Amino acid sequence: MRPLEATHGDLAPPYRRSSSNPYEDDPKDASTRYLPLYKAVDGGDLEATKKFLDQHPDALCSSLSTDGDTALHIAVLAGHVDIVEELVGRMSALELAVKQRYGSTALNFAAIGGVTEIAELLVEKNRKLLEIPNDHEQIPLVVAALYGHRDLVQYLYLKTPIEELDPTSKNHGAILLTACIMDEFYDIALDLVQRYPLLAIAEDTDKDTALHILAQKPSAFPSGSQLTFWQRWTYKCIHLDPQKASLIASGDIEMPHEGPPHRRSFTKRVLHRISEAFWKGLKLCDKLEAVLKKALFEAVKQGIVEVVTEIMKHYPEVVWFYDDKDRNIFFVATAERQEKIFSLIYKMGAKKNSLATHWDKDFNNMLHQAAFLAPSSRLDRVSGAALQMQRELQWFKEVESVVQPKYKEMINSHFKTPRALFSDYHKKLVEQGEQWTKETAESCTVVTALIVTIMFSAVFTVPGGYDNSGNPIYLNQNSFLVFIVSDALSLFSSTTSLLMFLGILTSRYREEDFLQTVPTKLMVGLSMIFFSLATMMITFGVALFIVLRDRIAWVSFPIILLASLPVTLFALLQFPLLVEIFISTYGPGIFDKPKKNLCPSGSTRSSTRCFR
């Protein structure tokens, strides 16, 4: 959707405040006489407002600005509840429905401001205000939804006649539905689409359907949410009672005082029900393919696998849909680097071969799509240019395993093979990856060199010193043995880390090196420096313990506490990168490929061969 001001063709603010005192330009204008009232209402001065209206009753419904705003319009837009209450008490129901220059009633202004108390005062006096649209044909409920005022939308939704939202007569329902989905008011969207299933395929003034807007909300789905391990575990442990799945019992509209339920659990249930209503409405649609295609390719670009699989479940033919560049969903998934969508190709059976042997208008096959540089929004999810290059190589290798062998050497309209195209588009990323890796290695080399120096010298300056025969004084104590072992481990691991980082600084950087060689060196170097730092702190702590234990018995506790601080800090700063490198290089991979059976069942002969 476009920004709110341009949304639905028309949400240009219906109120445009003129210069400080617009009516002063025309001294003969009647509004000049009511300037004190304007200032009192706009400034929230209730007593001054009462006094002026008592002296000038005719000012109550008079225009106070060149935009035709009455005192009530000004008070509502300023958000002064007490003044609005006073003005509503003095006015008749008919006078509340007065429109200003741009066709907005006071309730339309209340929908913009989002103050529910003001809306309640106006609706209690005149319920017809709920049905009066502005010049953009938007009723107050729609305006409140477009501005994202949840509490006010809930109130107005309960009060507005449901017939106003019927898609067969007016467009209010379609705009409200898309706005609610965009604002994540899924409880209202669910109730609305259950009442009028045709809204599922109704277009708003931007020609967007609810399914298309839903396909733009990756944050509403598990596949589009970047959650840590503990967050995913938490959400899996949250369950709601299915008996409370109805809207009324959910505590969102009919029972707002109960508060909203857990967002993600409720969203998952709501979206499932909305999708069911969508397909009921789509069956009645005469432009089914156009509606599905727009939503399908949007969901593919956003990586919302739930929407794609839901569409494929109800309409399997969508796998043969093509976009304006003549690309199917797997081509688009490859170009947009949406691995969860691409992994669906492994479930296509024999259709996989046909889907993979296609090309677009520029004669780019699927491997050409993987050769283009990934969108920056996808690359930025990976730490460092080196790992970004690794991810690009993983994509290229994966797609290469899917296409036919001859497609690897096929040229496009620019006479480029997939490999040549990959090199052209990733030349800068290779340079950035080399620079990032060397800068990381240089920083770590300084640290490891210091650790090597300290640990080497610590062997010759043992705590307590030496006796006359040259043996360490505490040689026979267990704590001294811990000191020597931890010192040796720290020295050996830091030396290994130093050699590994020196290897990174002196090695060449080909494209293929970023797939496994460079990440492995980084992983070994970082893990060794972490281990050497931990053992160095152990060495230092034991040395202090040996020297001070006879004088301060409780010295071990603060030593352990202080020694663990730098180790913990290093772990918090560098350990996530180490884990990411390990998972990216030796983990299960980003693609959800079916597991291969080591011994396929079928015949006794094949089973015997496998057993042997």
Summary of the structure (lengths in Angstrom):
residues: 612
radius of gyration: 34.6
end to end distance: 61.3
largest distance: 114.0
contacts: 1918
relative contact order: 0.05
helix: 67%
strand: 1%
